[in-house]
Amino acid sequence: MAGRKITDEADAQRCLAAATRAGVSPRAWAHANQVDARSLNAWRIAFERRRASGTKARLVELVAAAPARAATRRYVIRLADVEVEVSDDFDDETLRRLLGVLAAC
């Protein structure tokens, strides 16, 4: 199970310093202290790049949005060995473009 994410630059610096003081890798320290090792490693890499380039690092967390709702019905269109599957909430214009691409093949 992943631990807590690193909250900011200061938090990352404290965690990395603690790992150094403990004489263990940042990964081992993170696992022992319920910190997300991937989050800590991303900060470590950012700090190394900053030192190498002399610029300030900026990390942005990307989060995938959950689908608005589950589709109630699914439709499958088959023509020879080509299959297209859509749901009730599928965009008509996008379907037209996809079918146009298939027709051109």
N, CA, C and O atoms as a printed pandas DataFrame, in Angstrom:
     atom_number atom_name residue_name chain_id  residue_number  x_coord  y_coord  z_coord
0              1         N          MET        A               1    0.837   -1.188    0.000
1              2        CA          MET        A               1    0.000    0.000    0.000
2              3         C          MET        A               1    0.877    1.245    0.000
3              4         O          MET        A               1    1.828    1.332    0.777
4              5         N          ALA        A               2    0.569    2.203   -0.859
5              6        CA          ALA        A               2    1.331    3.449   -0.944
6              7         C          ALA        A               2    1.008    4.316    0.262
7              8         O          ALA        A               2   -0.117    4.319    0.762
8              9         N          GLY        A               3    2.001    5.039    0.713
9             10        CA          GLY        A               3    1.799    5.950    1.830
10            11         C          GLY        A               3    1.315    7.295    1.351
11            12         O          GLY        A               3    0.828    7.445    0.230
12            13         N          ARG        A               4    1.458    8.270    2.225
13            14        CA          ARG        A               4    0.999    9.621    1.897
14            15         C          ARG        A               4    1.897   10.254    0.837
15            16         O          ARG        A               4    3.087    9.947    0.753
16            17         N          LYS        A               5    1.323   11.124    0.046
17            18        CA          LYS        A               5    2.072   11.864   -0.970
18            19         C          LYS        A               5    2.903   12.955   -0.288
19            20         O          LYS        A               5    2.563   13.423    0.798
20            21         N          ILE        A               6    3.966   13.339   -0.926
21            22        CA          ILE        A               6    4.766   14.472   -0.473
22            23         C          ILE        A               6    3.944   15.731   -0.746
23            24         O          ILE        A               6    3.446   15.914   -1.857
24            25         N          THR        A               7    3.798   16.593    0.248
25            26        CA          THR        A               7    2.906   17.745    0.106
26            27         C          THR        A               7    3.524   18.929   -0.632
27            28         O          THR        A               7    2.826   19.633   -1.362
28            29         N          ASP        A               8    4.822   19.158   -0.450
29            30        CA          ASP        A               8    5.464   20.300   -1.108
30            31         C          ASP        A               8    6.978   20.117   -1.080
31            32         O          ASP        A               8    7.491   19.105   -0.601
32            33         N          GLU        A               9    7.673   21.111   -1.600
33            34        CA          GLU        A               9    9.134   21.037   -1.689
34            35         C          GLU        A               9    9.787   20.880   -0.325
35            36         O          GLU        A               9   10.711   20.082   -0.166
36            37         N          ALA        A              10    9.314   21.633    0.657
37            38        CA          ALA        A              10    9.900   21.559    2.002
38            39         C          ALA        A              10    9.715   20.159    2.593
39            40         O          ALA        A              10   10.628   19.618    3.216
40            41         N          ASP        A              11    8.538   19.581    2.394
41            42        CA          ASP        A              11    8.268   18.225    2.881
42            43         C          ASP        A              11    9.230   17.238    2.222
43            44         O          ASP        A              11    9.782   16.365    2.892
44            45         N          ALA        A              12    9.429   17.375    0.917
45            46        CA          ALA        A              12   10.340   16.488    0.195
46            47         C          ALA        A              12   11.764   16.627    0.712
47            48         O          ALA        A              12   12.455   15.626    0.901
48            49         N          GLN        A              13   12.205   17.845    0.940
49            50        CA          GLN        A              13   13.562   18.065    1.447
50            51         C          GLN        A              13   13.736   17.454    2.833
51            52         O          GLN        A              13   14.777   16.862    3.121
52            53         N          ARG        A              14   12.720   17.591    3.702
53            54        CA          ARG        A              14   12.787   16.993    5.045
54            55         C          ARG        A              14   12.893   15.470    4.950
55            56         O          ARG        A              14   13.700   14.853    5.646
56            57         N          CYS        A              15   12.078   14.874    4.089
57            58        CA          CYS        A              15   12.083   13.415    3.946
58            59         C          CYS        A              15   13.406   12.908    3.380
59            60         O          CYS        A              15   13.953   11.920    3.870
60            61         N          LEU        A              16   13.917   13.575    2.357
61            62        CA          LEU        A              16   15.187   13.153    1.769
62            63         C          LEU        A              16   16.337   13.325    2.760
63            64         O          LEU        A              16   17.243   12.493    2.808
64            65         N          ALA        A              17   16.305   14.393    3.545
65            66        CA          ALA        A              17   17.338   14.604    4.566
66            67         C          ALA        A              17   17.248   13.516    5.637
67            68         O          ALA        A              17   18.273   13.027    6.111
68            69         N          ALA        A              18   16.039   13.140    6.014
69            70        CA          ALA        A              18   15.861   12.082    7.013
70            71         C          ALA        A              18   16.405   10.756    6.506
71            72         O          ALA        A              18   17.003    9.996    7.268
72            73         N          ALA        A              19   16.202   10.475    5.224
73            74        CA          ALA        A              19   16.727    9.238    4.640
74            75         C          ALA        A              19   18.252    9.253    4.657
75            76         O          ALA        A              19   18.885    8.242    4.958
76            77         N          THR        A              20   18.832   10.395    4.337
77            78        CA          THR        A              20   20.294   10.534    4.350
78            79         C          THR        A              20   20.825   10.331    5.764
79            80         O          THR        A              20   21.793    9.599    5.966
80            81         N          ARG        A              21   20.188   10.985    6.755
81            82        CA          ARG        A              21   20.618   10.831    8.154
82            83         C          ARG        A              21   20.509    9.380    8.613
83            84         O          ARG        A              21   21.348    8.903    9.376
84            85         N          ALA        A              22   19.481    8.683    8.149
85            86        CA          ALA        A              22   19.273    7.290    8.540
86            87         C          ALA        A              22   20.218    6.344    7.803
87            88         O          ALA        A              22   20.360    5.184    8.189
88            89         N          GLY        A              23   20.864    6.832    6.746
89            90        CA          GLY        A              23   21.801    6.008    5.997
90            91         C          GLY        A              23   21.124    4.958    5.129
91            92         O          GLY        A              23   21.696    3.906    4.844
92            93         N          VAL        A              24   19.899    5.256    4.713
93            94        CA          VAL        A              24   19.159    4.317    3.856
94            95         C          VAL        A              24   18.738    5.039    2.585
95            96         O          VAL        A              24   18.795    6.266    2.502
96            97         N          SER        A              25   18.316    4.259    1.597
97            98        CA          SER        A              25   17.850    4.861    0.357
98            99         C          SER        A              25   16.532    5.590    0.609
99           100         O          SER        A              25   15.805    5.246    1.542
100          101         N          PRO        A              26   16.215    6.598   -0.215
101          102        CA          PRO        A              26   14.920    7.267   -0.072
102          103         C          PRO        A              26   13.750    6.282   -0.181
103          104         O          PRO        A              26   12.741    6.437    0.507
104          105         N          ARG        A              27   13.883    5.284   -1.036
105          106        CA          ARG        A              27   12.821    4.281   -1.190
106          107         C          ARG        A              27   12.614    3.510    0.112
107          108         O          ARG        A              27   11.482    3.359    0.573
108          109         N          ALA        A              28   13.700    3.025    0.701
109          110        CA          ALA        A              28   13.594    2.269    1.951
110          111         C          ALA        A              28   13.040    3.156    3.062
111          112         O          ALA        A              28   12.206    2.720    3.855
112          113         N          TRP        A              29   13.510    4.408    3.115
113          114        CA          TRP        A              29   13.018    5.321    4.148
114          115         C          TRP        A              29   11.529    5.577    3.967
115          116         O          TRP        A              29   10.777    5.597    4.942
116          117         N          ALA        A              30   11.100    5.772    2.724
117          118        CA          ALA        A              30    9.688    6.037    2.447
118          119         C          ALA        A              30    8.817    4.865    2.901
119          120         O          ALA        A              30    7.790    5.064    3.550
120          121         N          HIS        A              31    9.230    3.650    2.557
121          122        CA          HIS        A              31    8.443    2.479    2.956
122          123         C          HIS        A              31    8.372    2.347    4.472
123          124         O          HIS        A              31    7.326    1.993    5.017
124          125         N          ALA        A              32    9.478    2.630    5.156
125          126        CA          ALA        A              32    9.503    2.508    6.622
126          127         C          ALA        A              32    8.703    3.606    7.310
127          128         O          ALA        A              32    8.329    3.461    8.473
128          129         N          ASN        A              33    8.434    4.714    6.597
129          130        CA          ASN        A              33    7.776    5.864    7.220
130          131         C          ASN        A              33    6.427    6.202    6.589
131          132         O          ASN        A              33    5.951    7.330    6.715
132          133         N          GLN        A              34    5.817    5.246    5.920
133          134        CA          GLN        A              34    4.490    5.400    5.317
134          135         C          GLN        A              34    4.387    6.605    4.386
135          136         O          GLN        A              34    3.400    7.340    4.405
136          137         N          VAL        A              35    5.419    6.791    3.579
137          138        CA          VAL        A              35    5.447    7.851    2.578
138          139         C          VAL        A              35    5.454    7.173    1.209
139          140         O          VAL        A              35    6.111    6.149    1.026
140          141         N          ASP        A              36    4.729    7.739    0.256
141          142        CA          ASP        A              36    4.685    7.188   -1.096
142          143         C          ASP        A              36    6.078    7.314   -1.720
143          144         O          ASP        A              36    6.556    8.422   -1.963
144          145         N          ALA        A              37    6.720    6.181   -1.974
145          146        CA          ALA        A              37    8.090    6.181   -2.492
146          147         C          ALA        A              37    8.173    6.809   -3.877
147          148         O          ALA        A              37    9.171    7.454   -4.200
148          149         N          ARG        A              38    7.137    6.632   -4.706
149          150        CA          ARG        A              38    7.154    7.231   -6.043
150          151         C          ARG        A              38    7.098    8.748   -5.955
151          152         O          ARG        A              38    7.775    9.446   -6.710
152          153         N          SER        A              39    6.291    9.255   -5.033
153          154        CA          SER        A              39    6.185   10.700   -4.847
154          155         C          SER        A              39    7.535   11.275   -4.393
155          156         O          SER        A              39    7.997   12.291   -4.911
156          157         N          LEU        A              40    8.148   10.609   -3.426
157          158        CA          LEU        A              40    9.446   11.068   -2.930
158          159         C          LEU        A              40   10.500   10.980   -4.028
159          160         O          LEU        A              40   11.327   11.882   -4.162
160          161         N          ASN        A              41   10.479    9.914   -4.810
161          162        CA          ASN        A              41   11.449    9.759   -5.890
162          163         C          ASN        A              41   11.279   10.840   -6.958
163          164         O          ASN        A              41   12.267   11.335   -7.500
164          165         N          ALA        A              42   10.041   11.207   -7.260
165          166        CA          ALA        A              42    9.808   12.273   -8.246
166          167         C          ALA        A              42   10.432   13.582   -7.775
167          168         O          ALA        A              42   11.028   14.314   -8.566
168          169         N          TRP        A              43   10.293   13.869   -6.495
169          170        CA          TRP        A              43   10.919   15.080   -5.960
170          171         C          TRP        A              43   12.444   14.967   -6.007
171          172         O          TRP        A              43   13.121   15.938   -6.347
172          173         N          ARG        A              44   12.988   13.809   -5.674
173          174        CA          ARG        A              44   14.434   13.611   -5.705
174          175         C          ARG        A              44   14.964   13.881   -7.107
175          176         O          ARG        A              44   15.976   14.563   -7.274
176          177         N          ILE        A              45   14.287   13.351   -8.103
177          178        CA          ILE        A              45   14.694   13.564   -9.496
178          179         C          ILE        A              45   14.591   15.045   -9.864
179          180         O          ILE        A              45   15.472   15.581  -10.536
180          181         N          ALA        A              46   13.525   15.701   -9.428
181          182        CA          ALA        A              46   13.355   17.129   -9.718
182          183         C          ALA        A              46   14.489   17.941   -9.105
183          184         O          ALA        A              46   15.000   18.866   -9.736
184          185         N          PHE        A              47   14.888   17.600   -7.868
185          186        CA          PHE        A              47   15.987   18.320   -7.221
186          187         C          PHE        A              47   17.300   18.087   -7.966
187          188         O          PHE        A              47   18.095   19.014   -8.124
188          189         N          GLU        A              48   17.534   16.858   -8.423
189          190        CA          GLU        A              48   18.757   16.567   -9.178
190          191         C          GLU        A              48   18.784   17.351  -10.482
191          192         O          GLU        A              48   19.824   17.888  -10.865
192          193         N          ARG        A              49   17.644   17.419  -11.167
193          194        CA          ARG        A              49   17.576   18.173  -12.427
194          195         C          ARG        A              49   17.781   19.662  -12.173
195          196         O          ARG        A              49   18.436   20.349  -12.957
196          197         N          ARG        A              50   17.220   20.153  -11.078
197          198        CA          ARG        A              50   17.400   21.568  -10.747
198          199         C          ARG        A              50   18.871   21.877  -10.524
199          200         O          ARG        A              50   19.390   22.876  -11.021
200          201         N          ARG        A              51   19.539   21.005   -9.768
201          202        CA          ARG        A              51   20.972   21.222   -9.522
202          203         C          ARG        A              51   21.751   21.183  -10.832
203          204         O          ARG        A              51   22.675   21.970  -11.032
204          205         N          ALA        A              52   21.379   20.272  -11.716
205          206        CA          ALA        A              52   22.096   20.146  -12.993
206          207         C          ALA        A              52   21.837   21.328  -13.920
207          208         O          ALA        A              52   22.733   21.750  -14.650
208          209         N          SER        A              53   20.618   21.865  -13.896
209          210        CA          SER        A              53   20.280   22.937  -14.830
210          211         C          SER        A              53   20.330   24.321  -14.208
211          212         O          SER        A              53   20.393   25.325  -14.917
212          213         N          GLY        A              54   20.301   24.375  -12.885
213          214        CA          GLY        A              54   20.309   25.663  -12.207
214          215         C          GLY        A              54   18.963   26.362  -12.196
215          216         O          GLY        A              54   18.893   27.543  -11.859
216          217         N          THR        A              55   17.871   25.653  -12.562
217          218        CA          THR        A              55   16.533   26.255  -12.555
218          219         C          THR        A              55   15.683   25.638  -11.455
219          220         O          THR        A              55   15.996   24.569  -10.932
220          221         N          LYS        A              56   14.614   26.327  -11.119
221          222        CA          LYS        A              56   13.709   25.844  -10.083
222          223         C          LYS        A              56   12.751   24.811  -10.676
223          224         O          LYS        A              56   12.157   25.033  -11.732
224          225         N          ALA        A              57   12.611   23.689   -9.988
225          226        CA          ALA        A              57   11.720   22.619  -10.445
226          227         C          ALA        A              57   10.285   22.924  -10.036
227          228         O          ALA        A              57   10.032   23.563   -9.015
228          229         N          ARG        A              58    9.354   22.451  -10.859
229          230        CA          ARG        A              58    7.936   22.598  -10.543
230          231         C          ARG        A              58    7.250   21.289  -10.874
231          232         O          ARG        A              58    7.282   20.843  -12.021
232          233         N          LEU        A              59    6.629   20.666   -9.880
233          234        CA          LEU        A              59    5.916   19.423  -10.098
234          235         C          LEU        A              59    4.420   19.698  -10.080
235          236         O          LEU        A              59    3.930   20.478   -9.263
236          237         N          VAL        A              60    3.709   19.057  -10.978
237          238        CA          VAL        A              60    2.258   19.176  -11.040
238          239         C          VAL        A              60    1.687   17.772  -11.000
239          240         O          VAL        A              60    2.052   16.927  -11.817
240          241         N          GLU        A              61    0.792   17.517  -10.052
241          242        CA          GLU        A              61    0.176   16.201   -9.963
242          243         C          GLU        A              61   -0.983   16.122  -10.941
243          244         O          GLU        A              61   -1.831   17.013  -10.974
244          245         N          LEU        A              62   -1.025   15.068  -11.733
245          246        CA          LEU        A              62   -2.103   14.848  -12.690
246          247         C          LEU        A              62   -3.024   13.768  -12.139
247          248         O          LEU        A              62   -2.570   12.709  -11.706
248          249         N          VAL        A              63   -4.308   14.044  -12.162
249          250        CA          VAL        A              63   -5.292   13.102  -11.639
250          251         C          VAL        A              63   -6.311   12.838  -12.725
251          252         O          VAL        A              63   -6.865   13.771  -13.304
252          253         N          ALA        A              64   -6.558   11.575  -13.002
253          254        CA          ALA        A              64   -7.556   11.212  -14.006
254          255         C          ALA        A              64   -8.946   11.392  -13.414
255          256         O          ALA        A              64   -9.217   10.936  -12.303
256          257         N          ALA        A              65   -9.819   12.050  -14.150
257          258        CA          ALA        A              65  -11.182   12.262  -13.687
258          259         C          ALA        A              65  -11.993   10.994  -13.883
259          260         O          ALA        A              65  -11.815   10.271  -14.863
260          261         N          ALA        A              66  -12.877   10.736  -12.945
261          262        CA          ALA        A              66  -13.762    9.574  -13.047
262          263         C          ALA        A              66  -14.834    9.863  -14.091
263          264         O          ALA        A              66  -15.215   11.019  -14.274
264          265         N          PRO        A              67  -15.321    8.845  -14.772
265          266        CA          PRO        A              67  -16.394    9.065  -15.744
266          267         C          PRO        A              67  -17.614    9.664  -15.056
267          268         O          PRO        A              67  -17.901    9.357  -13.899
268          269         N          ALA        A              68  -18.327   10.521  -15.777
269          270        CA          ALA        A              68  -19.488   11.199  -15.204
270          271         C          ALA        A              68  -20.554   10.205  -14.757
271          272         O          ALA        A              68  -21.126   10.335  -13.675
272          273         N          ARG        A              69  -20.809    9.217  -15.598
273          274        CA          ARG        A              69  -21.800    8.197  -15.239
274          275         C          ARG        A              69  -21.570    6.974  -16.112
275          276         O          ARG        A              69  -20.967    7.055  -17.182
276          277         N          ALA        A              70  -22.054    5.861  -15.642
277          278        CA          ALA        A              70  -21.937    4.641  -16.429
278          279         C          ALA        A              70  -23.032    4.621  -17.493
279          280         O          ALA        A              70  -24.184    4.950  -17.212
280          281         N          ALA        A              71  -22.673    4.237  -18.701
281          282        CA          ALA        A              71  -23.655    4.156  -19.779
282          283         C          ALA        A              71  -24.616    3.007  -19.498
283          284         O          ALA        A              71  -24.224    1.968  -18.967
284          285         N          THR        A              72  -25.875    3.208  -19.860
285          286        CA          THR        A              72  -26.862    2.178  -19.596
286          287         C          THR        A              72  -26.940    1.134  -20.697
287          288         O          THR        A              72  -27.185   -0.039  -20.418
288          289         N          ARG        A              73  -26.734    1.542  -21.949
289          290        CA          ARG        A              73  -26.813    0.597  -23.068
290          291         C          ARG        A              73  -25.567    0.687  -23.934
291          292         O          ARG        A              73  -24.975    1.757  -24.077
292          293         N          ARG        A              74  -25.173   -0.444  -24.509
293          294        CA          ARG        A              74  -24.027   -0.507  -25.410
294          295         C          ARG        A              74  -24.506   -1.030  -26.754
295          296         O          ARG        A              74  -25.386   -1.888  -26.819
296          297         N          TYR        A              75  -23.924   -0.511  -27.823
297          298        CA          TYR        A              75  -24.278   -0.921  -29.177
298          299         C          TYR        A              75  -23.010   -1.355  -29.901
299          300         O          TYR        A              75  -21.981   -0.684  -29.817
300          301         N          VAL        A              76  -23.086   -2.462  -30.601
301          302        CA          VAL        A              76  -21.951   -2.973  -31.355
302          303         C          VAL        A              76  -22.337   -3.007  -32.832
303          304         O          VAL        A              76  -23.350   -3.592  -33.215
304          305         N          ILE        A              77  -21.507   -2.367  -33.648
305          306        CA          ILE        A              77  -21.714   -2.347  -35.092
306          307         C          ILE        A              77  -20.605   -3.197  -35.691
307          308         O          ILE        A              77  -19.423   -2.918  -35.493
308          309         N          ARG        A              78  -20.996   -4.246  -36.435
309          310        CA          ARG        A              78  -20.017   -5.145  -37.048
310          311         C          ARG        A              78  -20.189   -5.117  -38.566
311          312         O          ARG        A              78  -21.304   -5.181  -39.083
312          313         N          LEU        A              79  -19.067   -5.019  -39.258
313          314        CA          LEU        A              79  -19.061   -5.100  -40.712
314          315         C          LEU        A              79  -17.813   -5.875  -41.088
315          316         O          LEU        A              79  -16.696   -5.384  -40.930
316          317         N          ALA        A              80  -18.005   -7.082  -41.584
317          318        CA          ALA        A              80  -16.895   -7.998  -41.877
318          319         C          ALA        A              80  -16.104   -8.225  -40.589
319          320         O          ALA        A              80  -16.670   -8.677  -39.594
320          321         N          ASP        A              81  -14.805   -7.919  -40.593
321          322        CA          ASP        A              81  -14.011   -8.140  -39.388
322          323         C          ASP        A              81  -13.753   -6.851  -38.607
323          324         O          ASP        A              81  -12.853   -6.801  -37.769
324          325         N          VAL        A              82  -14.542   -5.812  -38.883
325          326        CA          VAL        A              82  -14.427   -4.523  -38.183
326          327         C          VAL        A              82  -15.584   -4.399  -37.211
327          328         O          VAL        A              82  -16.726   -4.720  -37.541
328          329         N          GLU        A              83  -15.279   -3.927  -36.004
329          330        CA          GLU        A              83  -16.292   -3.784  -34.975
330          331         C          GLU        A              83  -16.138   -2.428  -34.285
331          332         O          GLU        A              83  -15.032   -2.032  -33.920
332          333         N          VAL        A              84  -17.269   -1.715  -34.110
333          334        CA          VAL        A              84  -17.284   -0.440  -33.398
334          335         C          VAL        A              84  -18.306   -0.582  -32.281
335          336         O          VAL        A              84  -19.434   -1.011  -32.524
336          337         N          GLU        A              85  -17.924   -0.225  -31.060
337          338        CA          GLU        A              85  -18.830   -0.312  -29.918
338          339         C          GLU        A              85  -19.008    1.074  -29.323
339          340         O          GLU        A              85  -18.032    1.770  -29.045
340          341         N          VAL        A              86  -20.272    1.474  -29.125
341          342        CA          VAL        A              86  -20.577    2.783  -28.548
342          343         C          VAL        A              86  -21.648    2.620  -27.474
343          344         O          VAL        A              86  -22.295    1.578  -27.376
344          345         N          SER        A              87  -21.821    3.663  -26.675
345          346        CA          SER        A              87  -22.869    3.675  -25.654
346          347         C          SER        A              87  -23.838    4.812  -25.947
347          348         O          SER        A              87  -23.616    5.596  -26.869
348          349         N          ASP        A              88  -24.901    4.904  -25.175
349          350        CA          ASP        A              88  -25.903    5.953  -25.371
350          351         C          ASP        A              88  -25.306    7.358  -25.317
351          352         O          ASP        A              88  -25.787    8.261  -26.001
352          353         N          ASP        A              89  -24.271    7.547  -24.514
353          354        CA          ASP        A              89  -23.719    8.891  -24.353
354          355         C          ASP        A              89  -22.596    9.210  -25.345
355          356         O          ASP        A              89  -21.886   10.199  -25.164
356          357         N          PHE        A              90  -22.425    8.397  -26.381
357          358        CA          PHE        A              90  -21.382    8.621  -27.376
358          359         C          PHE        A              90  -21.747    9.813  -28.255
359          360         O          PHE        A              90  -22.913   10.001  -28.603
360          361         N          ASP        A              91  -20.761   10.606  -28.608
361          362        CA          ASP        A              91  -20.953   11.807  -29.424
362          363         C          ASP        A              91  -21.195   11.436  -30.893
363          364         O          ASP        A              91  -20.389   10.733  -31.503
364          365         N          ASP        A              92  -22.318   11.917  -31.455
365          366        CA          ASP        A              92  -22.689   11.595  -32.836
366          367         C          ASP        A              92  -21.624   12.011  -33.847
367          368         O          ASP        A              92  -21.309   11.252  -34.763
368          369         N          GLU        A              93  -21.069   13.210  -33.686
369          370        CA          GLU        A              93  -20.080   13.714  -34.641
370          371         C          GLU        A              93  -18.813   12.857  -34.615
371          372         O          GLU        A              93  -18.221   12.591  -35.661
372          373         N          THR        A              94  -18.407   12.436  -33.448
373          374        CA          THR        A              94  -17.231   11.578  -33.349
374          375         C          THR        A              94  -17.489   10.247  -34.029
375          376         O          THR        A              94  -16.617    9.723  -34.722
376          377         N          LEU        A              95  -18.680    9.694  -33.838
377          378        CA          LEU        A              95  -19.044    8.438  -34.502
378          379         C          LEU        A              95  -19.011    8.611  -36.022
379          380         O          LEU        A              95  -18.523    7.730  -36.730
380          381         N          ARG        A              96  -19.522    9.730  -36.528
381          382        CA          ARG        A              96  -19.492    9.987  -37.974
382          383         C          ARG        A              96  -18.049   10.004  -38.492
383          384         O          ARG        A              96  -17.751    9.419  -39.534
384          385         N          ARG        A              97  -17.162   10.676  -37.761
385          386        CA          ARG        A              97  -15.751   10.731  -38.177
386          387         C          ARG        A              97  -15.120    9.347  -38.172
387          388         O          ARG        A              97  -14.401    8.995  -39.107
388          389         N          LEU        A              98  -15.380    8.554  -37.131
389          390        CA          LEU        A              98  -14.829    7.201  -37.046
390          391         C          LEU        A              98  -15.324    6.332  -38.205
391          392         O          LEU        A              98  -14.546    5.610  -38.828
392          393         N          LEU        A              99  -16.613    6.411  -38.481
393          394        CA          LEU        A              99  -17.170    5.621  -39.586
394          395         C          LEU        A              99  -16.606    6.082  -40.919
395          396         O          LEU        A              99  -16.400    5.265  -41.816
396          397         N          GLY        A             100  -16.352    7.376  -41.063
397          398        CA          GLY        A             100  -15.728    7.897  -42.275
398          399         C          GLY        A             100  -14.334    7.339  -42.476
399          400         O          GLY        A             100  -13.943    7.013  -43.596
400          401         N          VAL        A             101  -13.592    7.231  -41.400
401          402        CA          VAL        A             101  -12.246    6.645  -41.472
402          403         C          VAL        A             101  -12.339    5.181  -41.877
403          404         O          VAL        A             101  -11.568    4.717  -42.717
404          405         N          LEU        A             102  -13.282    4.452  -41.282
405          406        CA          LEU        A             102  -13.458    3.042  -41.639
406          407         C          LEU        A             102  -13.871    2.889  -43.099
407          408         O          LEU        A             102  -13.378    1.998  -43.791
408          409         N          ALA        A             103  -14.757    3.738  -43.567
409          410        CA          ALA        A             103  -15.226    3.668  -44.955
410          411         C          ALA        A             103  -14.078    3.917  -45.940
411          412         O          ALA        A             103  -14.068    3.357  -47.037
412          413         N          ALA        A             104  -13.125    4.746  -45.555
413          414        CA          ALA        A             104  -12.015    5.065  -46.436
414          415         C          ALA        A             104  -11.005    3.917  -46.549
415          416         O          ALA        A             104  -10.174    3.906  -47.456
416          417         N          CYS        A             105  -11.079    2.967  -45.639
417          418        CA          CYS        A             105  -10.095    1.843  -45.633
418          419         C          CYS        A             105  -10.409    0.809  -46.671
419          420         O          CYS        A             105   -9.690   -0.182  -46.793
